[in-house]
Amino acid sequence: MVYTDASASYIISGKIYEARTDRDLTEERLRKLNAIRFDSLPLEQAVKVQRGNGKRVLAMFSDPTARPASSSSRPCSSSTTSPSMCSCTR
C-alpha cells in the first residue's frame, strides 16, 4: 500500500499502525478493498454438494491449472464425512 499527500509531493510506502490500539490500519484497509460480496459469486455455475438442510453455504476456490498441494499418494481417510473437506486425490 502506498500513501501520499494531496499534492503527491511525499510518498510513504509501508504499513500504518494505530499505536494506542495496536491496530494495523493498512491490513484493515486492504481487507476492505479486496473483499468479495458472497451474494455476488456465480453460484449457478458452481459444483454443489449439500449436507443436511443446506442452510449454511461454503465457497471454495481452486486454480484448475495449478497442481494441487494435496497431490501426494496419501489416500483420503474413509472417516471424512464431507467431500468438500477432503483435499486428497483418489
Sine and cosine of phi, psi and omega as CSV:
sin_phi,cos_phi,sin_psi,cos_psi,sin_omega,cos_omega
0.00,0.00,0.64,-0.77,0.00,-1.00
-0.84,-0.55,0.72,-0.69,0.02,-1.00
-0.90,-0.43,0.50,-0.87,0.02,-1.00
-0.56,-0.83,0.33,-0.95,0.11,-0.99
-0.99,0.14,0.07,-1.00,-0.09,-1.00
-0.86,0.50,-0.54,0.84,-0.03,-1.00
-0.99,-0.11,0.06,1.00,-0.03,-1.00
0.86,0.50,0.47,0.88,0.06,-1.00
-0.98,0.21,-0.50,0.87,-0.02,-1.00
-0.82,-0.57,0.70,-0.71,0.03,-1.00
-0.83,-0.56,0.76,-0.64,0.02,-1.00
-0.88,-0.48,0.81,-0.59,0.02,-1.00
-0.91,-0.42,0.75,-0.66,0.01,-1.00
0.66,-0.75,-0.39,-0.92,-0.06,-1.00
-0.96,-0.29,0.50,-0.87,0.09,-1.00
-0.90,-0.43,0.80,-0.60,0.02,-1.00
-0.92,-0.39,0.60,-0.80,0.16,-0.99
-1.00,-0.02,0.94,-0.35,-0.14,-0.99
-0.89,0.45,-0.64,0.77,-0.06,-1.00
-0.88,0.47,-0.66,0.75,-0.05,-1.00
-0.96,-0.28,-0.07,1.00,-0.04,-1.00
0.86,0.52,0.59,0.80,0.02,-1.00
-1.00,-0.04,0.67,-0.75,0.09,-1.00
-1.00,0.02,0.99,-0.11,-0.06,-1.00
-0.92,0.38,-0.52,0.85,0.03,-1.00
-0.91,0.42,-0.71,0.71,0.01,-1.00
-0.88,0.47,-0.68,0.73,0.02,-1.00
-0.88,0.48,-0.68,0.74,-0.01,-1.00
-0.92,0.39,-0.67,0.75,0.02,-1.00
-0.89,0.45,-0.63,0.78,0.04,-1.00
-0.88,0.47,-0.66,0.75,0.03,-1.00
-0.91,0.41,-0.67,0.74,-0.02,-1.00
-0.92,0.39,-0.55,0.84,-0.07,-1.00
-0.99,-0.12,0.03,1.00,-0.04,-1.00
-0.92,0.38,0.59,-0.81,0.07,-1.00
-0.89,-0.46,0.78,-0.62,0.04,-1.00
-0.95,0.33,0.79,-0.61,-0.05,-1.00
-0.86,0.51,-0.62,0.79,-0.03,-1.00
-0.96,0.29,-0.09,1.00,0.05,-1.00
-1.00,-0.07,-0.08,1.00,0.00,-1.00
-0.95,0.32,0.61,-0.79,-0.01,-1.00
-0.98,0.19,0.95,0.32,-0.07,-1.00
-0.90,0.43,-0.38,0.92,0.03,-1.00
-0.92,0.39,-0.30,0.96,0.02,-1.00
-0.98,-0.18,0.04,1.00,-0.11,-0.99
-1.00,0.07,0.41,-0.91,0.20,-0.98
-0.99,0.11,0.81,-0.58,-0.11,-0.99
-0.92,-0.40,0.70,-0.71,0.13,-0.99
-0.78,-0.62,0.86,-0.52,-0.04,-1.00
-0.96,-0.28,0.75,-0.66,0.11,-0.99
-0.87,-0.50,0.75,-0.66,-0.01,-1.00
0.95,0.32,-0.63,-0.78,-0.07,-1.00
-1.00,0.05,-0.08,1.00,0.04,-1.00
0.97,0.23,0.27,0.96,-0.04,-1.00
-0.91,0.42,-0.66,0.75,0.01,-1.00
-0.99,-0.11,0.59,-0.81,-0.04,-1.00
-0.83,-0.56,0.69,-0.72,0.03,-1.00
-0.85,-0.52,0.77,-0.63,0.05,-1.00
-0.96,-0.28,0.80,-0.60,0.03,-1.00
-0.87,-0.50,0.68,-0.74,-0.02,-1.00
-0.90,-0.44,0.59,-0.81,0.09,-1.00
-0.55,-0.84,0.37,-0.93,0.04,-1.00
-0.98,-0.19,0.95,-0.32,-0.06,-1.00
-0.91,0.40,-0.26,0.97,0.00,-1.00
-1.00,-0.03,-0.19,0.98,-0.03,-1.00
-1.00,-0.06,0.50,-0.86,0.08,-1.00
-0.97,0.26,0.82,-0.58,-0.04,-1.00
-0.89,0.46,0.58,-0.81,0.02,-1.00
-0.91,0.40,-0.37,0.93,-0.05,-1.00
-0.99,-0.11,0.45,0.89,-0.06,-1.00
-0.99,0.10,0.34,0.94,0.04,-1.00
-0.95,0.32,0.16,-0.99,-0.02,-1.00
-0.99,0.14,0.04,1.00,-0.01,-1.00
-0.92,0.38,0.84,-0.54,-0.01,-1.00
-0.97,0.25,0.38,-0.93,0.06,-1.00
-0.95,0.32,0.54,-0.84,0.05,-1.00
-0.96,0.29,0.70,-0.71,0.02,-1.00
-0.95,0.31,-0.18,0.98,0.01,-1.00
-1.00,0.07,-0.04,1.00,0.03,-1.00
-0.92,0.38,0.82,-0.58,-0.08,-1.00
-1.00,-0.04,-0.30,0.95,-0.03,-1.00
-0.81,-0.58,0.86,-0.51,-0.01,-1.00
-0.89,0.46,-0.41,0.91,0.03,-1.00
-0.95,0.31,-0.31,0.95,0.01,-1.00
-1.00,-0.07,-0.15,0.99,0.00,-1.00
-1.00,-0.01,0.93,-0.36,-0.08,-1.00
-0.98,-0.21,0.25,0.97,0.00,-1.00
-1.00,-0.01,0.31,-0.95,0.12,-0.99
-0.99,-0.15,0.52,-0.85,0.01,-1.00
-0.93,-0.38,0.00,0.00,0.00,0.00
